[in-house]
Amino acid sequence: MEPDPSIGELLVTFLFVGIIAIVTMSLIVFPIIGVGIWTVSRVRRRRSGSRQ
């Protein structure tokens, strides 16, 4: 059996998991939210008679 991981190894692992989560959010989720907001504004602009 391998020895238990040290505190330093656990902290580095949690750091990398956090970095991966932040990168995933910024590359996938935020653009999807942005496209949704942009689409809603386009639809509202068309319904209002294209007043610009």
PDB file of N, CA, C and O in Angstrom:
ATOM      1  N   MET A   1       0.829  -1.185   0.000  1.00  0.00           N
ATOM      2  CA  MET A   1       0.000   0.000   0.000  1.00  0.00           C
ATOM      3  C   MET A   1       0.874   1.249   0.000  1.00  0.00           C
ATOM      4  O   MET A   1       1.967   1.271   0.565  1.00  0.00           O
ATOM      5  N   GLU A   2       0.362   2.272  -0.644  1.00  0.00           N
ATOM      6  CA  GLU A   2       1.083   3.534  -0.670  1.00  0.00           C
ATOM      7  C   GLU A   2       0.780   4.317   0.606  1.00  0.00           C
ATOM      8  O   GLU A   2      -0.295   4.170   1.189  1.00  0.00           O
ATOM      9  N   PRO A   3       1.727   5.145   1.037  1.00  0.00           N
ATOM     10  CA  PRO A   3       1.458   5.964   2.229  1.00  0.00           C
ATOM     11  C   PRO A   3       0.419   7.039   1.930  1.00  0.00           C
ATOM     12  O   PRO A   3       0.209   7.426   0.781  1.00  0.00           O
ATOM     13  N   ASP A   4      -0.219   7.505   2.989  1.00  0.00           N
ATOM     14  CA  ASP A   4      -1.221   8.563   2.832  1.00  0.00           C
ATOM     15  C   ASP A   4      -0.566   9.824   2.276  1.00  0.00           C
ATOM     16  O   ASP A   4       0.589  10.112   2.586  1.00  0.00           O
ATOM     17  N   PRO A   5      -1.313  10.592   1.440  1.00  0.00           N
ATOM     18  CA  PRO A   5      -0.737  11.829   0.902  1.00  0.00           C
ATOM     19  C   PRO A   5      -0.521  12.862   2.013  1.00  0.00           C
ATOM     20  O   PRO A   5      -1.277  12.926   2.982  1.00  0.00           O
ATOM     21  N   SER A   6       0.514  13.652   1.844  1.00  0.00           N
ATOM     22  CA  SER A   6       0.805  14.685   2.841  1.00  0.00           C
ATOM     23  C   SER A   6      -0.134  15.870   2.647  1.00  0.00           C
ATOM     24  O   SER A   6      -0.869  15.947   1.662  1.00  0.00           O
ATOM     25  N   ILE A   7      -0.093  16.788   3.603  1.00  0.00           N
ATOM     26  CA  ILE A   7      -0.932  17.983   3.529  1.00  0.00           C
ATOM     27  C   ILE A   7      -0.575  18.805   2.289  1.00  0.00           C
ATOM     28  O   ILE A   7      -1.462  19.337   1.620  1.00  0.00           O
ATOM     29  N   GLY A   8       0.706  18.909   1.985  1.00  0.00           N
ATOM     30  CA  GLY A   8       1.144  19.669   0.805  1.00  0.00           C
ATOM     31  C   GLY A   8       0.600  19.082  -0.488  1.00  0.00           C
ATOM     32  O   GLY A   8       0.159  19.815  -1.373  1.00  0.00           O
ATOM     33  N   GLU A   9       0.631  17.775  -0.594  1.00  0.00           N
ATOM     34  CA  GLU A   9       0.098  17.130  -1.795  1.00  0.00           C
ATOM     35  C   GLU A   9      -1.401  17.359  -1.922  1.00  0.00           C
ATOM     36  O   GLU A   9      -1.903  17.598  -3.020  1.00  0.00           O
ATOM     37  N   LEU A  10      -2.116  17.287  -0.807  1.00  0.00           N
ATOM     38  CA  LEU A  10      -3.563  17.524  -0.839  1.00  0.00           C
ATOM     39  C   LEU A  10      -3.873  18.966  -1.245  1.00  0.00           C
ATOM     40  O   LEU A  10      -4.791  19.210  -2.029  1.00  0.00           O
ATOM     41  N   LEU A  11      -3.108  19.916  -0.711  1.00  0.00           N
ATOM     42  CA  LEU A  11      -3.338  21.316  -1.068  1.00  0.00           C
ATOM     43  C   LEU A  11      -3.068  21.576  -2.543  1.00  0.00           C
ATOM     44  O   LEU A  11      -3.815  22.307  -3.194  1.00  0.00           O
ATOM     45  N   VAL A  12      -2.006  20.984  -3.073  1.00  0.00           N
ATOM     46  CA  VAL A  12      -1.700  21.144  -4.499  1.00  0.00           C
ATOM     47  C   VAL A  12      -2.801  20.519  -5.344  1.00  0.00           C
ATOM     48  O   VAL A  12      -3.186  21.082  -6.369  1.00  0.00           O
ATOM     49  N   THR A  13      -3.311  19.366  -4.931  1.00  0.00           N
ATOM     50  CA  THR A  13      -4.397  18.709  -5.657  1.00  0.00           C
ATOM     51  C   THR A  13      -5.649  19.578  -5.664  1.00  0.00           C
ATOM     52  O   THR A  13      -6.280  19.754  -6.707  1.00  0.00           O
ATOM     53  N   PHE A  14      -6.014  20.128  -4.494  1.00  0.00           N
ATOM     54  CA  PHE A  14      -7.186  21.003  -4.424  1.00  0.00           C
ATOM     55  C   PHE A  14      -6.976  22.262  -5.261  1.00  0.00           C
ATOM     56  O   PHE A  14      -7.916  22.758  -5.881  1.00  0.00           O
ATOM     57  N   LEU A  15      -5.754  22.778  -5.283  1.00  0.00           N
ATOM     58  CA  LEU A  15      -5.450  23.966  -6.092  1.00  0.00           C
ATOM     59  C   LEU A  15      -5.682  23.681  -7.571  1.00  0.00           C
ATOM     60  O   LEU A  15      -6.315  24.473  -8.269  1.00  0.00           O
ATOM     61  N   PHE A  16      -5.165  22.543  -8.049  1.00  0.00           N
ATOM     62  CA  PHE A  16      -5.340  22.196  -9.459  1.00  0.00           C
ATOM     63  C   PHE A  16      -6.812  21.945  -9.801  1.00  0.00           C
ATOM     64  O   PHE A  16      -7.270  22.335 -10.875  1.00  0.00           O
ATOM     65  N   VAL A  17      -7.540  21.309  -8.915  1.00  0.00           N
ATOM     66  CA  VAL A  17      -8.969  21.081  -9.154  1.00  0.00           C
ATOM     67  C   VAL A  17      -9.710  22.413  -9.231  1.00  0.00           C
ATOM     68  O   VAL A  17     -10.583  22.590 -10.080  1.00  0.00           O
ATOM     69  N   GLY A  18      -9.367  23.345  -8.354  1.00  0.00           N
ATOM     70  CA  GLY A  18      -9.983  24.674  -8.396  1.00  0.00           C
ATOM     71  C   GLY A  18      -9.659  25.419  -9.672  1.00  0.00           C
ATOM     72  O   GLY A  18     -10.531  26.056 -10.262  1.00  0.00           O
ATOM     73  N   ILE A  19      -8.400  25.346 -10.106  1.00  0.00           N
ATOM     74  CA  ILE A  19      -8.009  26.015 -11.355  1.00  0.00           C
ATOM     75  C   ILE A  19      -8.768  25.424 -12.531  1.00  0.00           C
ATOM     76  O   ILE A  19      -9.240  26.164 -13.395  1.00  0.00           O
ATOM     77  N   ILE A  20      -8.893  24.112 -12.578  1.00  0.00           N
ATOM     78  CA  ILE A  20      -9.626  23.459 -13.672  1.00  0.00           C
ATOM     79  C   ILE A  20     -11.089  23.888 -13.664  1.00  0.00           C
ATOM     80  O   ILE A  20     -11.670  24.121 -14.724  1.00  0.00           O
ATOM     81  N   ALA A  21     -11.689  23.994 -12.480  1.00  0.00           N
ATOM     82  CA  ALA A  21     -13.089  24.420 -12.393  1.00  0.00           C
ATOM     83  C   ALA A  21     -13.264  25.857 -12.882  1.00  0.00           C
ATOM     84  O   ALA A  21     -14.225  26.155 -13.591  1.00  0.00           O
ATOM     85  N   ILE A  22     -12.350  26.741 -12.513  1.00  0.00           N
ATOM     86  CA  ILE A  22     -12.445  28.138 -12.947  1.00  0.00           C
ATOM     87  C   ILE A  22     -12.256  28.254 -14.449  1.00  0.00           C
ATOM     88  O   ILE A  22     -12.985  28.999 -15.104  1.00  0.00           O
ATOM     89  N   VAL A  23     -11.300  27.538 -15.003  1.00  0.00           N
ATOM     90  CA  VAL A  23     -11.070  27.575 -16.453  1.00  0.00           C
ATOM     91  C   VAL A  23     -12.280  27.027 -17.195  1.00  0.00           C
ATOM     92  O   VAL A  23     -12.680  27.580 -18.220  1.00  0.00           O
ATOM     93  N   THR A  24     -12.867  25.946 -16.690  1.00  0.00           N
ATOM     94  CA  THR A  24     -14.057  25.377 -17.319  1.00  0.00           C
ATOM     95  C   THR A  24     -15.207  26.378 -17.313  1.00  0.00           C
ATOM     96  O   THR A  24     -15.899  26.539 -18.318  1.00  0.00           O
ATOM     97  N   MET A  25     -15.411  27.050 -16.181  1.00  0.00           N
ATOM     98  CA  MET A  25     -16.474  28.061 -16.094  1.00  0.00           C
ATOM     99  C   MET A  25     -16.242  29.182 -17.111  1.00  0.00           C
ATOM    100  O   MET A  25     -17.166  29.603 -17.806  1.00  0.00           O
ATOM    101  N   SER A  26     -15.012  29.652 -17.187  1.00  0.00           N
ATOM    102  CA  SER A  26     -14.749  30.804 -18.048  1.00  0.00           C
ATOM    103  C   SER A  26     -14.771  30.432 -19.527  1.00  0.00           C
ATOM    104  O   SER A  26     -15.069  31.288 -20.360  1.00  0.00           O
ATOM    105  N   LEU A  27     -14.471  29.211 -19.872  1.00  0.00           N
ATOM    106  CA  LEU A  27     -14.438  28.819 -21.286  1.00  0.00           C
ATOM    107  C   LEU A  27     -15.758  28.260 -21.802  1.00  0.00           C
ATOM    108  O   LEU A  27     -16.016  28.319 -23.005  1.00  0.00           O
ATOM    109  N   ILE A  28     -16.596  27.724 -20.931  1.00  0.00           N
ATOM    110  CA  ILE A  28     -17.825  27.065 -21.384  1.00  0.00           C
ATOM    111  C   ILE A  28     -19.076  27.794 -20.898  1.00  0.00           C
ATOM    112  O   ILE A  28     -19.928  28.163 -21.707  1.00  0.00           O
ATOM    113  N   VAL A  29     -19.192  28.000 -19.610  1.00  0.00           N
ATOM    114  CA  VAL A  29     -20.445  28.491 -19.043  1.00  0.00           C
ATOM    115  C   VAL A  29     -20.658  29.967 -19.346  1.00  0.00           C
ATOM    116  O   VAL A  29     -21.748  30.353 -19.767  1.00  0.00           O
ATOM    117  N   PHE A  30     -19.635  30.807 -19.139  1.00  0.00           N
ATOM    118  CA  PHE A  30     -19.805  32.242 -19.351  1.00  0.00           C
ATOM    119  C   PHE A  30     -20.145  32.593 -20.809  1.00  0.00           C
ATOM    120  O   PHE A  30     -21.015  33.438 -21.022  1.00  0.00           O
ATOM    121  N   PRO A  31     -19.507  31.989 -21.821  1.00  0.00           N
ATOM    122  CA  PRO A  31     -19.942  32.281 -23.190  1.00  0.00           C
ATOM    123  C   PRO A  31     -21.383  31.867 -23.477  1.00  0.00           C
ATOM    124  O   PRO A  31     -22.082  32.551 -24.224  1.00  0.00           O
ATOM    125  N   ILE A  32     -21.832  30.766 -22.898  1.00  0.00           N
ATOM    126  CA  ILE A  32     -23.222  30.333 -23.095  1.00  0.00           C
ATOM    127  C   ILE A  32     -24.173  31.360 -22.492  1.00  0.00           C
ATOM    128  O   ILE A  32     -25.195  31.690 -23.094  1.00  0.00           O
ATOM    129  N   ILE A  33     -23.842  31.867 -21.302  1.00  0.00           N
ATOM    130  CA  ILE A  33     -24.674  32.898 -20.682  1.00  0.00           C
ATOM    131  C   ILE A  33     -24.667  34.155 -21.532  1.00  0.00           C
ATOM    132  O   ILE A  33     -25.711  34.780 -21.717  1.00  0.00           O
ATOM    133  N   GLY A  34     -23.509  34.535 -22.052  1.00  0.00           N
ATOM    134  CA  GLY A  34     -23.411  35.722 -22.902  1.00  0.00           C
ATOM    135  C   GLY A  34     -24.239  35.600 -24.166  1.00  0.00           C
ATOM    136  O   GLY A  34     -24.907  36.555 -24.562  1.00  0.00           O
ATOM    137  N   VAL A  35     -24.206  34.445 -24.800  1.00  0.00           N
ATOM    138  CA  VAL A  35     -25.005  34.232 -26.013  1.00  0.00           C
ATOM    139  C   VAL A  35     -26.485  34.293 -25.674  1.00  0.00           C
ATOM    140  O   VAL A  35     -27.274  34.817 -26.460  1.00  0.00           O
ATOM    141  N   GLY A  36     -26.871  33.770 -24.528  1.00  0.00           N
ATOM    142  CA  GLY A  36     -28.269  33.839 -24.117  1.00  0.00           C
ATOM    143  C   GLY A  36     -28.725  35.273 -23.905  1.00  0.00           C
ATOM    144  O   GLY A  36     -29.812  35.649 -24.344  1.00  0.00           O
ATOM    145  N   ILE A  37     -27.910  36.073 -23.241  1.00  0.00           N
ATOM    146  CA  ILE A  37     -28.259  37.481 -23.037  1.00  0.00           C
ATOM    147  C   ILE A  37     -28.327  38.216 -24.369  1.00  0.00           C
ATOM    148  O   ILE A  37     -29.243  39.009 -24.587  1.00  0.00           O
ATOM    149  N   TRP A  38     -27.382  37.967 -25.257  1.00  0.00           N
ATOM    150  CA  TRP A  38     -27.363  38.618 -26.568  1.00  0.00           C
ATOM    151  C   TRP A  38     -28.604  38.233 -27.375  1.00  0.00           C
ATOM    152  O   TRP A  38     -29.208  39.085 -28.025  1.00  0.00           O
ATOM    153  N   THR A  39     -28.989  36.945 -27.335  1.00  0.00           N
ATOM    154  CA  THR A  39     -30.158  36.479 -28.083  1.00  0.00           C
ATOM    155  C   THR A  39     -31.432  37.137 -27.559  1.00  0.00           C
ATOM    156  O   THR A  39     -32.280  37.553 -28.349  1.00  0.00           O
ATOM    157  N   VAL A  40     -31.576  37.235 -26.257  1.00  0.00           N
ATOM    158  CA  VAL A  40     -32.767  37.853 -25.676  1.00  0.00           C
ATOM    159  C   VAL A  40     -32.853  39.315 -26.098  1.00  0.00           C
ATOM    160  O   VAL A  40     -33.937  39.798 -26.426  1.00  0.00           O
ATOM    161  N   SER A  41     -31.728  40.026 -26.094  1.00  0.00           N
ATOM    162  CA  SER A  41     -31.769  41.433 -26.495  1.00  0.00           C
ATOM    163  C   SER A  41     -32.117  41.580 -27.975  1.00  0.00           C
ATOM    164  O   SER A  41     -32.814  42.521 -28.354  1.00  0.00           O
ATOM    165  N   ARG A  42     -31.644  40.667 -28.808  1.00  0.00           N
ATOM    166  CA  ARG A  42     -31.999  40.716 -30.241  1.00  0.00           C
ATOM    167  C   ARG A  42     -33.489  40.456 -30.439  1.00  0.00           C
ATOM    168  O   ARG A  42     -34.135  41.136 -31.236  1.00  0.00           O
ATOM    169  N   VAL A  43     -34.035  39.485 -29.727  1.00  0.00           N
ATOM    170  CA  VAL A  43     -35.457  39.164 -29.869  1.00  0.00           C
ATOM    171  C   VAL A  43     -36.308  40.333 -29.384  1.00  0.00           C
ATOM    172  O   VAL A  43     -37.298  40.684 -30.025  1.00  0.00           O
ATOM    173  N   ARG A  44     -35.936  40.935 -28.267  1.00  0.00           N
ATOM    174  CA  ARG A  44     -36.701  42.078 -27.762  1.00  0.00           C
ATOM    175  C   ARG A  44     -36.628  43.260 -28.717  1.00  0.00           C
ATOM    176  O   ARG A  44     -37.611  43.982 -28.889  1.00  0.00           O
ATOM    177  N   ARG A  45     -35.478  43.460 -29.335  1.00  0.00           N
ATOM    178  CA  ARG A  45     -35.334  44.566 -30.281  1.00  0.00           C
ATOM    179  C   ARG A  45     -36.222  44.349 -31.505  1.00  0.00           C
ATOM    180  O   ARG A  45     -36.816  45.296 -32.019  1.00  0.00           O
ATOM    181  N   ARG A  46     -36.312  43.100 -31.972  1.00  0.00           N
ATOM    182  CA  ARG A  46     -37.176  42.820 -33.132  1.00  0.00           C
ATOM    183  C   ARG A  46     -38.646  43.008 -32.792  1.00  0.00           C
ATOM    184  O   ARG A  46     -39.412  43.528 -33.603  1.00  0.00           O
ATOM    185  N   ARG A  47     -39.040  42.590 -31.604  1.00  0.00           N
ATOM    186  CA  ARG A  47     -40.446  42.706 -31.202  1.00  0.00           C
ATOM    187  C   ARG A  47     -40.845  44.156 -31.001  1.00  0.00           C
ATOM    188  O   ARG A  47     -42.012  44.504 -31.182  1.00  0.00           O
ATOM    189  N   SER A  48     -39.898  45.009 -30.628  1.00  0.00           N
ATOM    190  CA  SER A  48     -40.236  46.389 -30.365  1.00  0.00           C
ATOM    191  C   SER A  48     -40.246  47.245 -31.628  1.00  0.00           C
ATOM    192  O   SER A  48     -40.463  48.454 -31.540  1.00  0.00           O
ATOM    193  N   GLY A  49     -40.025  46.671 -32.763  1.00  0.00           N
ATOM    194  CA  GLY A  49     -40.101  47.401 -34.021  1.00  0.00           C
ATOM    195  C   GLY A  49     -38.769  47.920 -34.513  1.00  0.00           C
ATOM    196  O   GLY A  49     -38.725  48.870 -35.294  1.00  0.00           O
ATOM    197  N   SER A  50     -37.700  47.322 -34.076  1.00  0.00           N
ATOM    198  CA  SER A  50     -36.340  47.681 -34.511  1.00  0.00           C
ATOM    199  C   SER A  50     -36.030  49.144 -34.275  1.00  0.00           C
ATOM    200  O   SER A  50     -35.447  49.797 -35.140  1.00  0.00           O
ATOM    201  N   ARG A  51     -36.403  49.662 -33.140  1.00  0.00           N
ATOM    202  CA  ARG A  51     -36.037  51.035 -32.782  1.00  0.00           C
ATOM    203  C   ARG A  51     -34.598  51.064 -32.310  1.00  0.00           C
ATOM    204  O   ARG A  51     -34.244  50.415 -31.325  1.00  0.00           O
ATOM    205  N   GLN A  52     -33.767  51.823 -33.017  1.00  0.00           N
ATOM    206  CA  GLN A  52     -32.348  51.894 -32.635  1.00  0.00           C
ATOM    207  C   GLN A  52     -31.929  53.327 -32.459  1.00  0.00           C
ATOM    208  O   GLN A  52     -30.772  53.597 -32.138  1.00  0.00           O
TER     209      GLN A  52
END
